[in-house]
Amino acid sequence: MEAANKIGSEVPPTVPRLCHFIGGVEREASGGATMRIENPATEEVIATAALGTAEDVDAAVSAARAQFDGGSWSRLSGAERGLLISRLADLVERDAELIADFDATCIGRPPVEPRLLDLPNAIGTLRTSAGWADKIEGRAIPTPGYMGARTLSYTIREPVGVVAAIVPWNTPFMITCWKLGPLLAAGCTVVLKPSEETPLSALHLAQLCKEVGIPDGVVNVVTGCGTVVGAALCVHPGVDKITFTGSPLVGAEIQRTAGPLFKRIALELGGKSPQIVFADADLDAAVQGCSMGLFFNQGQVCAAGTRLLVERAIAEAFANRLAEAASSITVGDPAQPGVQMGAVSKKSQFERVNRYIRQGIDEGARLLAGGETRHRKGWFVKPTVFADATNHMSIAREEIFGPVGTVIPFDAEDDAIAIANDSRYGLAATVWTSDVARAHRVAHAVKAGAIGINCWAPIDPRLPWGGFKSSGIGRECGLAGILAYTEEKVVTVLLK
């Protein structure tokens, strides 16, 4: 976020003023400063939020620490935690349209997208987590004994402690719930740091936690800049684990900062996901699916399928069909009827995407649709498709985080696999083919955390989500996501 441009008090008095949520109460920033929250489609200020400080972080961590170490939360059984999380899911479902509109307005996307995907997934994550809360089990492990005496050894899964959860702006509520549901099921407490652009839904969720009866101090929200609030969370001695979703650059900095402190770390980072289309694929389904994987949420998805690897025999036809799909998308203010794609999140993102479009042209890729967009009002970018590209171009190697796709032809299955794996990223991939055996071969060979066969890599609360290589460390969702917030303790009893 361009923090310097968004800090200040020059806003209409009718604009809502949002506060931190610490220990069950709303609190102004310790320094009294605020930051502006803007709608990127209209560039209008929709709210102000507290500009957090290290002092605010300390207050939030202290509240979370007190609940974890000796508060009522630490004394609840898994069944009792599960019931509260289930009730929280009910309240989120009650307020689903409001929450979806919060995120859509902050991001500049059509509200139908978070209503159809983000909120159902978030609700499902909470309900799945609630179901696991009383099923976090240890195990008995047979051993030869100890110095000739028999022993009984077993393990206990215990909550890791206070979690700092740092959430991105692209699908903020869904990813907040990916972190919150599992950590609450495990018995942890949390300080949430939402993105500077999208704090509304996280603050509303904190209020729902209070409404449902989750004890004060379990869920705390501190808003502000990552360089201040996020940095303070990463070094705070009261934080046991950091879970972060965002860019590899920031993820690497978190590792450098938190590593010497031996904090537990989970990172879900960037992607440059390949969508591999073989000549025997259903071309209509592939174009439709690849278009969704490329343009959903203005392309601002870490798993966006921006590298389109297409068998040479159909590469030209596919590229033209994809370009037609891109050109048919109506871009504009999502509040207007018929608009299918909104704005990118902010000025810096608008400039970044346009810079990559210029680079693609300079590097020799053929522009089939879209292209550089002039700024008028709102940070809108045209859906863009390049053809005749190679995997060595910057538009094929670097995460653009915008609606820009690159069609790269390949000649054989091994060629497709080699190109797909020739990337620093490994978050997701898609394989389009009618050959079942080939689909499984390619899925096993591609180095990515989630593979979709004849569909864009689907996400589900029951499935673990995470990446290989620079796409991150650890998994969210599913049983793996629950256990990630626990430590395994071994107990051995000498049996005389």
C-alpha positions as MATLAB code, in Angstrom:
seq = 'MEAANKIGSEVPPTVPRLCHFIGGVEREASGGATMRIENPATEEVIATAALGTAEDVDAAVSAARAQFDGGSWSRLSGAERGLLISRLADLVERDAELIADFDATCIGRPPVEPRLLDLPNAIGTLRTSAGWADKIEGRAIPTPGYMGARTLSYTIREPVGVVAAIVPWNTPFMITCWKLGPLLAAGCTVVLKPSEETPLSALHLAQLCKEVGIPDGVVNVVTGCGTVVGAALCVHPGVDKITFTGSPLVGAEIQRTAGPLFKRIALELGGKSPQIVFADADLDAAVQGCSMGLFFNQGQVCAAGTRLLVERAIAEAFANRLAEAASSITVGDPAQPGVQMGAVSKKSQFERVNRYIRQGIDEGARLLAGGETRHRKGWFVKPTVFADATNHMSIAREEIFGPVGTVIPFDAEDDAIAIANDSRYGLAATVWTSDVARAHRVAHAVKAGAIGINCWAPIDPRLPWGGFKSSGIGRECGLAGILAYTEEKVVTVLLK';
ca = [
       0.000    0.000    0.000;
       1.141    3.556   -0.685;
       0.955    4.235    3.046;
       2.053    7.836    2.870;
      -0.802    8.639    0.495;
      -3.451    6.933    2.608;
      -2.605    8.282    6.048;
      -4.432   11.364    7.198;
      -7.684   12.882    8.336;
      -8.879   14.706    5.191;
     -12.035   12.652    4.763;
     -15.745   13.507    5.005;
     -17.068   13.340    8.577;
     -19.677   10.791    7.498;
     -17.009    8.206    6.582;
     -16.922    5.334    9.124;
     -13.936    5.331   11.492;
     -12.751    1.809   12.278;
     -10.770    0.839   15.365;
      -8.600   -2.075   16.437;
     -10.336   -4.961   18.198;
      -8.242   -5.905   21.226;
      -9.348   -7.913   24.232;
     -12.965   -7.768   23.125;
     -13.181   -3.980   22.808;
     -12.621   -1.413   20.069;
      -9.522    0.723   20.522;
      -8.105    3.700   18.664;
      -4.492    3.517   17.578;
      -2.168    4.458   20.419;
      -0.890    7.386   18.394;
      -4.371    8.413   17.252;
      -3.450    8.167   13.564;
      -5.712    6.700   10.892;
      -5.378    5.481    7.325;
      -7.868    5.829    4.482;
      -9.576    2.811    2.927;
     -10.438    3.451   -0.713;
     -12.612    1.794   -3.325;
     -10.175    1.200   -6.224;
     -13.009    1.301   -8.765;
     -14.071    4.829   -7.792;
     -11.036    6.069   -5.810;
     -13.478    7.218   -3.117;
     -12.705    6.930    0.595;
     -15.110    4.411    2.136;
     -13.693    4.319    5.680;
     -10.719    5.116    7.853;
      -8.964    2.572   10.039;
      -6.629    2.808   12.994;
      -2.987    3.081   11.986;
      -1.450    0.551   14.321;
       1.766    0.885   16.283;
       4.115   -1.504   18.063;
       2.360   -0.473   21.282;
      -0.985   -1.624   19.824;
       0.594   -4.937   18.813;
       1.906   -5.410   22.338;
      -1.575   -4.831   23.793;
      -3.130   -7.344   21.380;
      -0.471   -9.999   21.991;
      -0.832   -9.509   25.747;
      -4.595  -10.097   25.466;
      -4.069  -13.231   23.373;
      -1.318  -14.458   25.695;
      -3.454  -14.024   28.797;
      -6.286  -16.044   27.279;
      -3.974  -18.791   26.093;
      -1.965  -19.122   29.301;
      -4.746  -18.957   31.845;
      -8.009  -17.662   30.463;
     -11.287  -19.469   29.999;
     -10.363  -20.418   26.406;
      -7.503  -22.611   27.559;
      -9.894  -24.578   29.776;
     -12.472  -25.375   27.096;
     -12.678  -28.866   25.679;
     -12.394  -29.520   21.960;
     -16.127  -30.181   21.819;
     -16.861  -26.803   23.424;
     -14.524  -24.998   21.029;
     -16.117  -26.801   18.099;
     -19.584  -25.683   19.154;
     -18.473  -22.038   19.287;
     -16.801  -22.271   15.881;
     -19.931  -23.880   14.432;
     -22.044  -21.036   15.817;
     -19.562  -18.553   14.342;
     -20.110  -20.183   10.936;
     -23.851  -19.627   11.382;
     -23.320  -15.918   12.023;
     -21.008  -15.592    9.030;
     -23.676  -17.256    6.910;
     -26.238  -14.794    8.296;
     -24.015  -11.843    7.311;
     -22.542  -13.384    4.161;
     -23.796  -10.764    1.710;
     -22.614   -7.896    3.908;
     -19.162   -9.443    4.311;
     -18.903  -10.191    0.580;
     -19.794   -6.586   -0.183;
     -17.135   -5.355    2.269;
     -14.430   -7.288    0.440;
     -15.751   -6.522   -3.043;
     -15.828   -2.791   -2.341;
     -12.325   -2.732   -0.836;
     -10.861   -4.765   -3.714;
     -12.900   -3.282   -6.554;
     -14.309   -6.604   -7.763;
     -17.865   -7.605   -8.671;
     -19.722   -8.662   -5.482;
     -20.973  -11.827   -7.181;
     -17.457  -13.322   -7.036;
     -16.974  -13.338   -3.237;
     -20.617  -14.329   -2.819;
     -20.179  -17.370   -5.077;
     -16.719  -18.514   -3.942;
     -15.116  -16.711   -1.012;
     -17.965  -16.723    1.489;
     -19.155  -20.322    0.901;
     -15.542  -21.471    1.221;
     -15.025  -19.430    4.400;
     -18.207  -20.816    5.965;
     -17.203  -24.328    4.929;
     -13.769  -23.845    6.485;
     -15.272  -22.807    9.814;
     -17.672  -25.762    9.816;
     -14.939  -28.224    8.837;
     -12.686  -26.825   11.573;
     -15.502  -27.111   14.103;
     -15.813  -30.792   13.238;
     -12.107  -31.410   13.867;
     -11.929  -29.589   17.203;
     -12.740  -32.675   19.320;
     -10.840  -35.108   17.094;
      -7.269  -33.889   17.527;
      -5.779  -37.126   18.788;
      -2.490  -38.425   20.063;
      -1.272  -41.989   19.533;
       0.225  -44.838   21.525;
       3.650  -45.949   20.244;
       5.045  -49.381   21.185;
       8.746  -49.392   22.125;
      11.187  -52.075   23.397;
      11.099  -50.429   26.820;
      13.688  -48.612   28.899;
      16.715  -50.345   30.457;
      14.905  -53.638   30.705;
      11.647  -52.240   32.061;
       8.399  -51.998   30.151;
       7.125  -48.544   29.196;
       3.999  -46.945   27.842;
       4.678  -44.131   25.374;
       2.018  -41.906   23.894;
       1.733  -38.511   22.268;
      -0.449  -35.495   22.961;
      -1.319  -32.800   20.432;
      -1.236  -29.404   22.162;
      -1.982  -25.947   20.686;
       1.099  -24.105   19.533;
       0.129  -20.915   21.390;
      -0.404  -17.333   20.254;
      -0.559  -16.987   16.477;
       0.130  -13.882   14.401;
      -1.988  -14.216   11.266;
      -1.054  -11.806    8.463;
      -3.650  -11.783    5.685;
      -3.508  -10.464    2.077;
      -5.985   -8.226    0.259;
      -6.991  -10.373   -2.723;
      -9.435  -12.799   -1.030;
      -9.193  -11.462    2.514;
     -12.143  -13.000    4.315;
     -11.686  -16.487    2.876;
      -7.998  -16.579    3.784;
      -8.708  -15.110    7.232;
     -11.044  -18.051    7.861;
      -8.450  -20.498    6.474;
      -6.250  -19.378    9.356;
      -8.826  -18.623   12.036;
     -10.931  -21.806   11.866;
      -8.043  -24.283   12.243;
      -6.172  -22.320   14.914;
      -9.317  -21.949   17.021;
     -10.046  -25.671   16.621;
      -6.537  -26.442   17.861;
      -7.002  -24.185   20.917;
      -4.752  -21.290   19.917;
      -5.387  -17.557   20.282;
      -4.613  -15.009   17.582;
      -3.708  -11.496   16.567;
      -4.996  -10.897   13.041;
      -3.295   -8.309   10.881;
      -5.522   -7.685    7.821;
      -4.193   -5.988    4.716;
      -4.129   -2.212    4.710;
      -6.622   -2.272    1.832;
      -9.176   -4.695    3.297;
      -9.682   -4.484    7.087;
     -13.493   -4.250    7.077;
     -14.334   -7.950    6.906;
     -11.743   -8.966    9.531;
     -13.069   -6.399   11.999;
     -16.624   -7.568   11.375;
     -15.526  -11.171   11.970;
     -13.994  -10.177   15.300;
     -17.336   -8.680   16.334;
     -19.066  -11.926   15.344;
     -16.611  -13.855   17.533;
     -17.698  -11.705   20.476;
     -21.376  -12.113   19.576;
     -21.069  -15.900   19.511;
     -19.410  -16.014   22.924;
     -15.760  -16.670   22.082;
     -13.932  -15.229   25.116;
     -12.431  -11.751   24.861;
      -8.766  -11.860   23.914;
      -8.985  -15.036   21.815;
      -9.405  -13.104   18.544;
      -7.739   -9.698   18.240;
      -7.394   -7.492   15.157;
      -4.764   -4.792   14.692;
      -4.938   -2.714   11.518;
      -2.098   -0.760    9.968;
       0.950   -1.023    7.749;
       2.868   -4.253    7.345;
       6.170   -2.507    7.915;
       5.000   -1.535   11.409;
       2.283   -3.913   12.614;
       3.458   -6.982   10.698;
       7.086   -6.372   11.636;
       6.209   -5.935   15.325;
       4.242   -9.193   15.330;
       7.140  -11.109   13.783;
       9.582  -10.158   16.545;
       7.219  -10.069   19.512;
       8.337  -12.550   22.198;
       4.712  -13.395   23.008;
       3.997  -14.743   19.515;
       4.621  -18.468   19.027;
       3.709  -18.879   15.354;
       3.441  -16.657   12.305;
       1.155  -17.561    9.417;
       1.473  -15.294    6.391;
      -0.107  -15.209    2.954;
       1.410  -12.786    0.470;
       4.434  -12.139   -1.685;
       7.646  -14.214   -1.676;
       9.610  -11.023   -0.990;
       7.778  -10.398    2.282;
       7.751  -14.123    3.096;
      11.540  -14.221    2.812;
      11.831  -11.198    5.104;
       9.586  -12.890    7.690;
      11.839  -15.952    7.614;
      14.949  -13.814    8.090;
      13.357  -11.940   10.973;
      11.558  -14.741   12.793;
      14.006  -17.571   12.084;
      16.595  -16.622   14.738;
      13.739  -16.403   17.265;
      12.706  -20.004   16.440;
       9.091  -19.075   15.828;
       6.920  -21.539   13.926;
       6.285  -20.196   10.428;
       3.767  -21.029    7.699;
       3.962  -19.204    4.384;
       1.591  -19.282    1.414;
       3.278  -17.193   -1.232;
       3.109  -16.429   -4.924;
       2.478  -18.492   -8.010;
       2.875  -18.621  -11.756;
       0.595  -21.551  -12.343;
       0.684  -23.448  -15.643;
      -2.495  -24.525  -17.403;
      -1.447  -27.355  -19.739;
      -3.764  -27.902  -22.702;
      -3.244  -31.002  -24.879;
      -4.599  -31.299  -28.405;
      -7.071  -34.000  -27.340;
      -8.736  -31.729  -24.753;
     -12.292  -30.459  -25.065;
     -11.349  -27.082  -26.524;
     -14.556  -25.313  -25.484;
     -14.202  -26.479  -21.876;
     -10.476  -25.677  -21.837;
     -10.950  -22.122  -23.103;
     -13.739  -21.497  -20.601;
     -11.834  -23.045  -17.687;
      -8.531  -21.367  -18.541;
     -10.286  -18.033  -18.893;
     -11.713  -18.374  -15.390;
      -8.354  -19.467  -13.998;
      -6.724  -16.459  -15.616;
      -9.211  -13.604  -15.157;
     -11.064  -14.420  -11.916;
     -10.706  -11.576   -9.383;
      -8.961   -9.424  -12.024;
      -6.184  -12.048  -12.099;
      -5.299  -11.168   -8.509;
      -5.079  -14.771   -7.316;
      -1.879  -16.479   -6.195;
      -2.948  -19.643   -8.047;
      -4.004  -17.789  -11.220;
      -3.244  -19.883  -14.309;
      -1.276  -17.223  -16.146;
       1.058  -19.568  -18.070;
      -1.019  -21.307  -20.743;
       1.043  -24.177  -22.152;
      -0.735  -25.349  -25.294;
       0.163  -28.204  -27.632;
       1.444  -26.646  -30.825;
      -1.188  -28.239  -33.080;
      -3.933  -26.191  -31.383;
      -1.905  -23.283  -29.945;
      -3.024  -20.703  -32.503;
      -6.697  -21.672  -32.335;
      -6.626  -21.746  -28.545;
      -4.874  -18.374  -28.284;
      -7.416  -16.767  -30.606;
     -10.333  -18.248  -28.664;
      -8.841  -17.072  -25.365;
      -8.313  -13.592  -26.818;
     -11.965  -13.511  -27.904;
     -13.006  -14.451  -24.375;
     -10.795  -11.701  -22.936;
     -12.167   -9.088  -25.325;
     -15.746  -10.004  -24.448;
     -15.285   -9.199  -20.738;
     -16.971   -5.967  -19.644;
     -14.608   -3.962  -17.430;
     -15.786   -1.137  -15.201;
     -17.292   -0.105  -11.889;
     -18.636   -3.342  -10.349;
     -21.595   -1.406   -8.958;
     -22.881   -0.963  -12.509;
     -25.068   -3.686  -14.088;
     -23.404   -5.998  -16.584;
     -19.839   -5.378  -15.382;
     -17.830   -8.612  -15.239;
     -14.395   -7.339  -14.152;
     -13.584   -4.539  -11.765;
     -10.399   -2.674  -10.913;
      -7.067   -3.909   -9.651;
      -6.507   -3.130   -6.007;
      -4.484    0.087   -6.050;
      -2.356    2.493   -8.046;
       0.904    0.585   -7.554;
      -0.754   -2.617   -8.805;
      -2.153   -0.774  -11.842;
       1.325    0.512  -12.664;
       2.908   -2.899  -12.105;
       0.520   -4.724  -14.445;
       0.901   -2.123  -17.184;
       4.680   -2.266  -16.841;
       4.626   -6.025  -17.471;
       2.364   -5.564  -20.486;
       4.911   -3.166  -21.979;
       7.706   -5.633  -21.189;
       5.850   -8.434  -22.936;
       5.599   -6.382  -26.113;
       9.246   -5.301  -25.869;
      10.361   -8.925  -25.435;
       8.615   -9.973  -28.647;
       5.385  -11.599  -27.493;
       2.387  -11.010  -29.779;
      -0.439   -9.051  -28.186;
      -3.790  -10.607  -29.075;
      -6.131   -8.843  -26.648;
      -6.063   -6.015  -24.141;
      -2.843   -4.116  -23.721;
      -1.717   -1.137  -21.719;
      -4.553    0.801  -20.056;
      -4.678    4.537  -19.477;
      -5.777    5.716  -16.066;
      -8.854    7.880  -15.911;
     -10.869    7.134  -12.783;
     -10.489    3.783  -11.085;
      -7.549    1.411  -11.456;
      -8.909   -0.640  -14.362;
      -6.747   -2.952  -16.500;
      -7.850   -4.600  -19.731;
      -7.879   -8.425  -19.800;
      -4.736   -9.161  -21.792;
      -3.547  -12.181  -23.792;
      -0.103  -12.693  -25.339;
       0.808  -15.385  -27.887;
       4.071  -16.601  -29.489;
       5.778  -16.389  -26.105;
       8.580  -18.383  -24.533;
       9.010  -19.449  -20.927;
      12.061  -17.199  -20.635;
      10.111  -13.956  -21.007;
       9.379  -11.886  -17.909;
       5.602  -12.203  -18.504;
       6.038  -15.995  -18.250;
       8.407  -16.087  -15.284;
       7.319  -13.327  -12.911;
       4.087  -13.063  -10.956;
       2.154  -10.128  -12.409;
      -0.939  -10.426  -10.200;
      -3.243   -9.024  -12.827;
      -5.367  -10.176  -15.799;
      -2.462  -11.020  -18.107;
      -2.063  -14.454  -19.718;
       0.795  -15.839  -21.784;
       0.257  -18.625  -24.331;
       3.359  -20.798  -24.764;
       3.328  -23.635  -27.341;
       4.841  -27.081  -26.614;
       5.483  -30.124  -28.803;
       5.250  -33.184  -26.536;
       4.214  -34.293  -23.063;
       7.755  -34.225  -21.682;
       8.192  -30.753  -23.145;
       5.047  -29.527  -21.368;
       6.218  -30.962  -18.036;
       9.655  -29.404  -18.405;
       8.206  -25.966  -19.151;
       5.676  -26.251  -16.308;
       8.440  -27.097  -13.820;
      10.829  -24.443  -15.121;
       9.623  -21.879  -12.592;
      10.552  -20.732   -9.104;
       6.898  -21.276   -8.150;
       4.859  -24.405   -7.528;
       1.451  -23.545   -6.108;
      -1.079  -24.984   -8.566;
      -1.453  -26.360  -12.086;
      -4.162  -27.548  -14.455;
      -4.090  -30.351  -17.018;
      -6.610  -30.394  -19.868;
      -6.774  -33.725  -21.700;
      -9.152  -36.583  -22.522;
      -6.407  -39.171  -21.884;
      -6.838  -40.415  -18.309;
      -3.418  -42.055  -18.115;
      -1.720  -38.912  -19.401;
      -3.627  -36.787  -16.881;
      -2.248  -38.856  -13.999;
       1.278  -38.971  -15.436;
       1.433  -35.221  -15.808;
      -0.172  -34.602  -12.407;
       2.519  -36.733  -10.755;
       5.326  -35.068  -12.705;
       4.392  -31.403  -12.245;
       5.846  -29.882   -9.076;
       2.882  -28.045   -7.571;
       0.786  -28.307   -4.436;
      -2.584  -28.698   -6.184;
      -3.336  -30.126   -9.633;
      -6.700  -29.758  -11.346;
      -7.523  -32.187  -14.146;
      -9.961  -30.661  -16.635;
     -10.744  -27.931  -14.105;
      -8.974  -24.974  -12.583;
      -7.285  -26.231   -9.377;
     -10.284  -26.423   -7.041;
     -10.074  -25.340   -3.416;
     -12.084  -26.969   -0.661;
     -11.915  -26.673    3.142;
     -11.291  -30.437    3.386;
      -8.265  -30.362    1.065;
      -4.804  -29.190    2.145;
      -3.604  -26.089    0.312;
      -0.027  -24.918   -0.130;
       2.872  -24.825   -2.525;
       6.253  -26.177   -3.504;
       9.446  -24.154   -3.961;
       9.001  -20.382   -3.622;
       5.240  -20.777   -3.331;
       5.534  -21.387    0.370;
       6.022  -23.594    3.407;
       3.331  -25.641    5.110;
      -0.341  -26.304    4.386;
      -3.653  -24.682    5.208;
      -7.108  -26.315    5.320;
      -7.908  -29.990    5.822;
      -6.495  -32.030    8.685;
      -3.006  -30.808    7.784;
      -4.161  -27.248    8.407;
      -5.461  -28.175   11.869;
      -2.342  -30.082   12.933;
      -0.162  -27.181   11.754;
      -1.348  -25.263   14.836;
      -0.311  -27.997   17.256;
       2.868  -29.318   18.823;
       3.316  -33.060   19.425;
       4.405  -33.943   22.936;
       5.698  -37.408   23.928;
       4.884  -38.891   27.350;
       6.640  -42.082   28.514;
       5.580  -43.948   31.659;
       7.847  -46.559   33.266;
       5.802  -49.676   34.040;
       7.423  -51.644   36.875;
];
